[in-house]
């Protein structure tokens, strides 16, 4: 969940959509208008909520900061991928 926040956020939105479809298939008695309204909200609002949630879980590449606000800097000017490789050795 912590390593793939975008997948997790979109998975939650898909799960909510699936619950609506399952409820209707199992006989949940709601009008066609309400079904359309709920589907519309899920289609429009869910991606925005997923993006908002996911953005809180990732580090931006421009001006990255730690959770406490401390700026994250490159060690010796190395690129992030070079830094990662040096830490894995």
C-alpha positions in Angstrom: 0.0 0.0 0.0 2.8 2.4 0.8 5.0 1.5 -2.2 2.3 2.0 -4.8 0.0 4.8 -3.7 -1.4 5.6 -7.1 -2.4 2.0 -7.7 -3.9 1.8 -4.2 -5.9 5.0 -4.7 -7.3 3.9 -8.0 -7.9 0.4 -6.7 -10.1 1.9 -4.0 -12.1 3.9 -6.5 -12.6 0.7 -8.7 -13.6 -1.2 -5.6 -16.3 1.3 -4.7 -17.6 1.2 -8.3 -17.7 -2.6 -8.2 -19.7 -2.5 -4.9 -22.3 -0.4 -6.6 -22.6 -2.8 -9.6 -22.7 -5.8 -7.2 -25.4 -4.2 -5.1 -27.6 -3.6 -8.1 -26.9 -7.1 -9.4 -28.0 -8.5 -6.0 -31.2 -6.6 -6.1 -30.4 -3.3 -4.4 -33.5 -1.4 -5.3 -32.4 2.1 -6.5 -33.8 4.1 -9.4 -32.1 4.4 -12.7 -31.6 8.1 -12.0 -29.9 7.4 -8.7 -27.7 4.8 -10.4 -26.6 7.3 -13.0 -26.0 10.0 -10.4 -23.8 7.6 -8.3 -21.9 6.4 -11.3 -21.4 10.0 -12.4 -20.0 11.0 -9.0 -17.7 8.0 -9.0 -16.5 8.7 -12.5 -15.9 12.4 -12.0 -14.9 12.7 -8.3 -13.0 9.4 -7.7 -10.0 10.3 -9.9 -9.6 13.6 -8.2 -9.7 12.0 -4.7 -7.3 9.3 -5.9 -4.9 11.9 -7.3 -5.1 14.0 -4.1 -4.5 11.0 -1.9 -1.7 9.7 -4.0 0.1 13.0 -4.2 0.3 13.1 -0.4 2.2 9.8 -0.5 4.9 10.5 -3.0 8.0 12.8 -3.0 7.9 15.5 -5.7 10.9 15.6 -8.0 11.2 19.4 -7.9 12.2 20.8 -4.5 11.8 17.4 -2.7 11.4 17.7 1.1 11.2 15.1 3.9 8.0 14.8 6.0 9.4 17.3 8.5 10.1 19.9 5.8 13.8 19.4 5.5 15.0 19.8 1.9 16.3 16.6 0.3 19.6 17.2 -1.5 21.8 15.0 -3.7 24.9 13.6 -2.2 27.9 14.9 -4.0 25.8 16.1 -7.0 25.0 12.5 -8.0 21.8 11.8 -9.8 19.1 10.0 -7.8 19.5 6.8 -9.7 23.3 6.8 -9.1 22.6 7.5 -5.4 20.3 4.6 -5.2 22.8 2.3 -6.9 25.5 3.3 -4.4 23.3 2.6 -1.5 22.4 -0.9 -2.7 26.1 -2.0 -2.8 
